[in-house]
Amino acid sequence: MVLMIAFIIVVNTEKPNLLALFYIRRFLIQPLFLILFIPAFYYQRRNSGT
C-alpha cells in the first residue's frame, strides 16, 4: 500500500523522476508474480504424484 501511494505521488509530480518510477513499479510487480506462481507450483506438485 505504501509503494502504491509513492507510485501515485511520483507520477503526479510535474516532472517525474523516471528512475524512481521504475524502481517503485518493479517492487509493486514482483510480489504479484509470487502471488500468482505459488498456487501454480503447488498445483503442479500435487498433480505430479510426488
MOPAC internal coordinates of N, CA, C and O (Angstrom, degrees):
PM7 1SCF
backbone

  N    0.0000 0     0.00 0     0.00 0    0    0    0
  C    1.4447 1     0.00 0     0.00 0    1    0    0
  C    1.5343 1   110.59 1     0.00 0    2    1    0
  O    1.2310 1   120.81 1   140.02 1    3    2    1
  N    1.3286 1   116.06 1   -39.98 1    3    2    1
  C    1.4613 1   120.06 1   179.82 1    5    3    2
  C    1.5252 1   110.73 1   -64.98 1    6    5    3
  O    1.2310 1   120.79 1   138.84 1    7    6    5
  N    1.3417 1   116.09 1   -41.16 1    7    6    5
  C    1.4689 1   119.20 1   179.10 1    9    7    6
  C    1.5225 1   111.60 1   -66.32 1   10    9    7
  O    1.2310 1   120.33 1   145.72 1   11   10    9
  N    1.3214 1   116.97 1   -34.28 1   11   10    9
  C    1.4643 1   120.29 1   178.34 1   13   11   10
  C    1.5320 1   110.23 1   -65.41 1   14   13   11
  O    1.2310 1   120.28 1   138.76 1   15   14   13
  N    1.3182 1   117.08 1   -41.24 1   15   14   13
  C    1.4664 1   120.64 1   177.73 1   17   15   14
  C    1.5297 1   110.10 1   -65.38 1   18   17   15
  O    1.2310 1   120.23 1   137.64 1   19   18   17
  N    1.3381 1   117.16 1   -42.36 1   19   18   17
  C    1.4647 1   120.47 1   177.94 1   21   19   18
  C    1.5312 1   110.50 1   -62.29 1   22   21   19
  O    1.2310 1   120.28 1   140.05 1   23   22   21
  N    1.3190 1   117.06 1   -39.95 1   23   22   21
  C    1.4641 1   121.29 1   178.94 1   25   23   22
  C    1.5260 1   110.71 1   -61.61 1   26   25   23
  O    1.2310 1   120.47 1   135.26 1   27   26   25
  N    1.3217 1   116.71 1   -44.74 1   27   26   25
  C    1.4680 1   120.99 1  -179.85 1   29   27   26
  C    1.5311 1   110.63 1   -64.41 1   30   29   27
  O    1.2310 1   120.32 1   139.49 1   31   30   29
  N    1.3270 1   116.98 1   -40.51 1   31   30   29
  C    1.4633 1   120.23 1   179.19 1   33   31   30
  C    1.5249 1   110.99 1   -64.25 1   34   33   31
  O    1.2310 1   120.11 1   136.08 1   35   34   33
  N    1.3266 1   117.39 1   -43.92 1   35   34   33
  C    1.4690 1   120.72 1  -179.65 1   37   35   34
  C    1.5218 1   110.84 1   -65.50 1   38   37   35
  O    1.2310 1   120.05 1   141.05 1   39   38   37
  N    1.3205 1   117.50 1   -38.95 1   39   38   37
  C    1.4630 1   120.58 1  -179.55 1   41   39   38
  C    1.5246 1   111.09 1   -68.32 1   42   41   39
  O    1.2310 1   119.93 1   143.16 1   43   42   41
  N    1.3203 1   117.74 1   -36.84 1   43   42   41
  C    1.4649 1   121.06 1  -175.53 1   45   43   42
  C    1.5188 1   114.42 1   -84.13 1   46   45   43
  O    1.2310 1   119.25 1   178.79 1   47   46   45
  N    1.3239 1   119.04 1    -1.21 1   47   46   45
  C    1.4642 1   119.44 1   175.80 1   49   47   46
  C    1.5244 1   109.63 1   -72.58 1   50   49   47
  O    1.2310 1   121.11 1   -19.28 1   51   50   49
  N    1.3056 1   115.48 1   160.72 1   51   50   49
  C    1.4572 1   119.96 1  -176.05 1   53   51   50
  C    1.5276 1   112.02 1   -63.91 1   54   53   51
  O    1.2310 1   120.45 1   136.31 1   55   54   53
  N    1.3374 1   116.74 1   -43.69 1   55   54   53
  C    1.4638 1   121.76 1   178.87 1   57   55   54
  C    1.5318 1   106.87 1  -126.93 1   58   57   55
  O    1.2310 1   119.71 1   -89.16 1   59   58   57
  N    1.3382 1   118.17 1    90.84 1   59   58   57
  C    1.4682 1   120.00 1  -173.88 1   61   59   58
  C    1.5225 1   112.82 1   -67.08 1   62   61   59
  O    1.2310 1   121.29 1   -36.15 1   63   62   61
  N    1.3237 1   115.14 1   143.85 1   63   62   61
  C    1.4598 1   122.35 1   175.85 1   65   63   62
  C    1.5280 1   107.05 1   -80.27 1   66   65   63
  O    1.2310 1   120.15 1   -71.67 1   67   66   65
  N    1.3077 1   117.33 1   108.33 1   67   66   65
  C    1.4607 1   121.08 1  -172.99 1   69   67   66
  C    1.5205 1   112.86 1   -67.07 1   70   69   67
  O    1.2310 1   119.78 1   147.25 1   71   70   69
  N    1.3169 1   118.02 1   -32.75 1   71   70   69
  C    1.4573 1   120.60 1   178.58 1   73   71   70
  C    1.5359 1   110.63 1   -67.86 1   74   73   71
  O    1.2310 1   120.27 1   136.48 1   75   74   73
  N    1.3151 1   117.09 1   -43.52 1   75   74   73
  C    1.4654 1   120.71 1   176.97 1   77   75   74
  C    1.5207 1   109.83 1   -63.17 1   78   77   75
  O    1.2310 1   120.51 1   140.11 1   79   78   77
  N    1.3112 1   116.63 1   -39.89 1   79   78   77
  C    1.4643 1   121.54 1   178.38 1   81   79   78
  C    1.5266 1   110.69 1   -61.56 1   82   81   79
  O    1.2310 1   120.03 1   138.79 1   83   82   81
  N    1.3164 1   117.56 1   -41.21 1   83   82   81
  C    1.4578 1   122.06 1   179.34 1   85   83   82
  C    1.5273 1   111.13 1   -62.94 1   86   85   83
  O    1.2310 1   120.26 1   133.23 1   87   86   85
  N    1.3417 1   117.11 1   -46.77 1   87   86   85
  C    1.4555 1   119.72 1  -177.10 1   89   87   86
  C    1.5259 1   112.35 1   -69.11 1   90   89   87
  O    1.2310 1   120.06 1   140.92 1   91   90   89
  N    1.3129 1   117.49 1   -39.08 1   91   90   89
  C    1.4649 1   119.91 1   177.71 1   93   91   90
  C    1.5180 1   109.95 1   -64.00 1   94   93   91
  O    1.2310 1   120.27 1   137.13 1   95   94   93
  N    1.3258 1   117.09 1   -42.87 1   95   94   93
  C    1.4654 1   121.10 1   178.99 1   97   95   94
  C    1.5290 1   110.57 1   -63.31 1   98   97   95
  O    1.2310 1   120.77 1   141.23 1   99   98   97
  N    1.3161 1   116.13 1   -38.77 1   99   98   97
  C    1.4600 1   120.58 1   179.92 1  101   99   98
  C    1.5331 1   111.36 1   -63.97 1  102  101   99
  O    1.2310 1   120.48 1   136.49 1  103  102  101
  N    1.3229 1   116.68 1   -43.51 1  103  102  101
  C    1.4567 1   120.01 1   178.75 1  105  103  102
  C    1.5233 1   112.01 1   -70.04 1  106  105  103
  O    1.2310 1   119.74 1   156.54 1  107  106  105
  N    1.3100 1   118.09 1   -23.46 1  107  106  105
  C    1.4657 1   120.73 1   176.26 1  109  107  106
  C    1.5213 1   111.36 1   -77.44 1  110  109  107
  O    1.2310 1   119.94 1   142.24 1  111  110  109
  N    1.3241 1   117.72 1   -37.76 1  111  110  109
  C    1.4615 1   121.59 1  -173.99 1  113  111  110
  C    1.5237 1   112.24 1   -80.03 1  114  113  111
  O    1.2310 1   118.91 1   141.04 1  115  114  113
  N    1.3161 1   119.68 1   -38.96 1  115  114  113
  C    1.4661 1   121.30 1  -175.24 1  117  115  114
  C    1.5286 1   113.56 1   -58.58 1  118  117  115
  O    1.2310 1   118.06 1   135.35 1  119  118  117
  N    1.3309 1   121.30 1   -44.65 1  119  118  117
  C    1.4649 1   118.98 1   177.03 1  121  119  118
  C    1.5206 1   112.70 1   -63.94 1  122  121  119
  O    1.2310 1   119.87 1   151.07 1  123  122  121
  N    1.3181 1   117.85 1   -28.93 1  123  122  121
  C    1.4634 1   119.92 1   178.15 1  125  123  122
  C    1.5266 1   110.87 1   -65.30 1  126  125  123
  O    1.2310 1   120.45 1   141.40 1  127  126  125
  N    1.3338 1   116.74 1   -38.60 1  127  126  125
  C    1.4620 1   119.71 1   176.69 1  129  127  126
  C    1.5298 1   110.92 1   -62.90 1  130  129  127
  O    1.2310 1   120.22 1   138.65 1  131  130  129
  N    1.3242 1   117.19 1   -41.35 1  131  130  129
  C    1.4589 1   120.01 1   178.41 1  133  131  130
  C    1.5197 1   111.25 1   -62.58 1  134  133  131
  O    1.2310 1   120.34 1   138.05 1  135  134  133
  N    1.3048 1   116.95 1   -41.95 1  135  134  133
  C    1.4652 1   120.63 1   179.58 1  137  135  134
  C    1.5230 1   110.44 1   -63.15 1  138  137  135
  O    1.2310 1   119.92 1   145.75 1  139  138  137
  N    1.3189 1   117.76 1   -34.25 1  139  138  137
  C    1.4648 1   120.96 1   179.13 1  141  139  138
  C    1.5222 1   112.99 1   -78.67 1  142  141  139
  O    1.2310 1   120.19 1   142.78 1  143  142  141
  N    1.3315 1   117.24 1   -37.22 1  143  142  141
  C    1.4659 1   120.33 1  -173.74 1  145  143  142
  C    1.5195 1   114.33 1   -81.94 1  146  145  143
  O    1.2310 1   119.06 1   149.50 1  147  146  145
  N    1.3112 1   119.40 1   -30.50 1  147  146  145
  C    1.4685 1   120.93 1  -177.87 1  149  147  146
  C    1.5358 1   111.53 1   -59.54 1  150  149  147
  O    1.2310 1   118.34 1   132.27 1  151  150  149
  N    1.3305 1   120.76 1   -47.73 1  151  150  149
  C    1.4715 1   118.65 1   176.59 1  153  151  150
  C    1.5296 1   112.73 1   -63.08 1  154  153  151
  O    1.2310 1   119.97 1   147.27 1  155  154  153
  N    1.3262 1   117.65 1   -32.73 1  155  154  153
  C    1.4658 1   120.43 1   179.67 1  157  155  154
  C    1.5251 1   110.44 1   -66.96 1  158  157  155
  O    1.2310 1   119.97 1   137.17 1  159  158  157
  N    1.3316 1   117.67 1   -42.83 1  159  158  157
  C    1.4614 1   120.56 1   177.58 1  161  159  158
  C    1.5231 1   111.18 1   -65.30 1  162  161  159
  O    1.2310 1   120.47 1   140.32 1  163  162  161
  N    1.3196 1   116.70 1   -39.68 1  163  162  161
  C    1.4594 1   120.71 1   178.49 1  165  163  162
  C    1.5284 1   110.00 1   -62.89 1  166  165  163
  O    1.2310 1   120.34 1   135.33 1  167  166  165
  N    1.3213 1   116.95 1   -44.67 1  167  166  165
  C    1.4656 1   121.55 1   179.81 1  169  167  166
  C    1.5272 1   110.56 1   -63.54 1  170  169  167
  O    1.2310 1   120.18 1   137.06 1  171  170  169
  N    1.3159 1   117.27 1   -42.94 1  171  170  169
  C    1.4662 1   121.68 1   179.88 1  173  171  170
  C    1.5395 1   111.09 1   -63.52 1  174  173  171
  O    1.2310 1   120.69 1   136.57 1  175  174  173
  N    1.3006 1   116.29 1   -43.43 1  175  174  173
  C    1.4607 1   120.35 1  -179.90 1  177  175  174
  C    1.5271 1   110.86 1   -67.48 1  178  177  175
  O    1.2310 1   120.51 1   142.41 1  179  178  177
  N    1.3032 1   116.63 1   -37.59 1  179  178  177
  C    1.4660 1   121.58 1  -179.70 1  181  179  178
  C    1.5291 1   110.97 1   -66.46 1  182  181  179
  O    1.2310 1   120.45 1   142.89 1  183  182  181
  N    1.3075 1   116.74 1   -37.11 1  183  182  181
  C    1.4701 1   120.50 1  -177.38 1  185  183  182
  C    1.5325 1   113.22 1   -87.02 1  186  185  183
  O    1.2310 1   119.49 1   167.97 1  187  186  185
  N    1.3370 1   118.58 1   -12.03 1  187  186  185
  C    1.4619 1   119.43 1  -178.72 1  189  187  186
  C    1.5228 1   111.82 1   -80.79 1  190  189  187
  O    1.2310 1   119.35 1   164.95 1  191  190  189
  N    1.3322 1   118.84 1   -15.05 1  191  190  189
  C    1.4468 1   121.69 1   175.62 1  193  191  190
  C    1.5097 1   114.96 1    90.19 1  194  193  191
  O    1.2310 1   118.99 1  -172.84 1  195  194  193
  N    1.3269 1   119.54 1     7.16 1  195  194  193
  C    1.4622 1   121.21 1   177.93 1  197  195  194
  C    1.5107 1   110.74 1  -108.25 1  198  197  195
  O    1.2310 1   120.10 1   180.00 1  199  198  197

